[in-house]
Amino acid sequence: MAANFFSGTQIRLEDGRMVDAGEHVRGKIVVLYFSASWCAPCRKFTPIMKELYNQINQTNQPIEIILLSRDYMRFQLEEYLEKHGVTWAVCPLRDPLIEKCMDTYGVENLPDCRVVNEWGESIDNEGRKNVMKFTHQFHQLFTLWRNPMIKA
C-alpha cells in the first residue's frame, strides 16, 4: 500500500503504544491540533477539543485527532495531557512532522487546528474556528468535514 502524508512517523496512543501514524490514520479524516502547555489560549481550547474527541468516539466517526505540541520539555507535555485528560494521539516532541505540518498548513499561532485527509490534503483550513462554531453541534461539523464542498 502506498505511503501517505503521515507514514513513517510514530505517534503515541492513549494506551502508550507507539504506532505508525500513516497506518493509524488510513482512511480517516485527521484533525491536527497545534497546542502547548505554556499557551493560555490553548489551555482554554483543549477542553473543547476533548468534547470533540468524546463525540468522535461516541458516534464512531472515522476521524482521528493528533496533538502536535510546541512544548519544550516532555514533562511539560505529560503534565498538560494529564491535567486536561487528553486521550487522543500525540506526536512526539520535536518530531519533524510537527514542523512539516506547521509549514505545509501555514500555522503561525497557537492554538490551531487543520483538518486533512490521510494524504495531507486540506479539508478545513479554519478547523479551530469551526470547532468553536459547532461546539454543541459536532454532528454538523462531522458532516462538513466528510463533505468539504459544503460551506460552514
N, C-alpha and C positions, 0 to 999 in steps of 0.2 A: 504494500500500500504506500502511496506517495506521502512524503513528509509534508506536514502543514506548517503554518507560521510558528507554532509553539513547540514543534518537535525538537528533541534534544535538550530541553530544559526540564529539570527536575522541580516539582512542586511538592509541598508538604500538605497532606490531607489531615483532617481532624484527628484521625487515629494515630498520627505520627508517621505514617508510611510516606516514603518518597516515591513518586511515580513520574513517568514521562508525561509532561503537560500535553504534548501532541496527542498521545493516546487517550488521555483523560478527557480531553475536550472534543474528541472526534464526533462529528455530527451534532454538536451543541452550539448554542449561542454563548458567547463569552463576555462577561462584564468585567472589565479591567478596572479595579478600584485602586486609585493612587492616593495614598494616605501616609501619615506619620504620627507617632505618639506626641511629638512636640508641637503639632499643629492644632491650635484651638478650634478652628472651624471643622477639622477632621474629627475631633472628639465629639462634636455635636452631630456630625453627619453619620458617623459609624452606627449609632443605634437605628437610624433609618435604614441603613444597609442591612442591618441584622433583621429588621422586619421584612425587607425584600427577600433575603435569603430564606427566612422561615416560610414565606409564601411560595417561593420556588419549590421548596421541599414538600410542603403540604399539598401542592397541586401537581407534583411530578412534572414540572416544566423541564424541557431539555436545555437548561440554562446553567452555566457554571460561573461563579464569581471567583476571581483570583485577586488577592491583595498584592499589590506592588508597593512595598513600603519604602519610604525615603529615610527611615531611621538610620542612625549611625552605628548603634550597638545592638547586639542580639538581645541583651537583657531588656532594653527599651521596648523592642518589638514584642517580646514574650509577655512583659507586664501589660502592655496595651491589649494584646489578644485576650489575656486572662480577664482583665478588668471589664472589657466590653463583651466577653463571651463569644468571641469570633470563632466560628467553626468552619468557615469556608477555606478553600485552598489558599496557600501562601507561597509566594515565590521567595526563595532565599535572598537575604540582604545582599546587595551589590551584585546580583546576578546580571549578566549582560542583557537579559530580556527586559529588565526594567528600563534601562536607557534606550534600548531599541524601541520599546513601546512609547516612551515619552517623546522620542524624536519622530517616530512614524506618525503619531497622532497629535503632535503639537501641544503636548501637555506642558503648561508653564506654571500653573498654580495648583495648590492642594486645598481641599480635596478635589478630586476629579474622577469622572467615570467615562470610559469609552466602551461602547458595545460593538463587538466584532463577531465575525464568523470564525470557524477554525482556520481559515486561510488568511486571517488578518484583515479581511475586507470590512470596511466600516459599515455598521448598521445604524448607529446612533452616535453622532459626534457631540450631542448635548445630553449625555447619559445622566450626569448629576442633576441638571435642570429638570429632566423628565422624571427621574426618580422622585424628586421633591414634588413635582406637579401631580404625580399619580400616587402619592404616598398611601392614600386609603382606597385606591382603585388599581392595585397592581395588575389585576387581570387585563385591564385596558393597556397597560404598559407592555405586558407579555404579547398581546395581540399586535401592538405597534412593532415590537422587535421581530416578531415572526413574519410580519408583512410590511417591510420597510417602505413600501410605496405609499402607505397611509401616513398622513402628516399629523403630528402631535397637536 
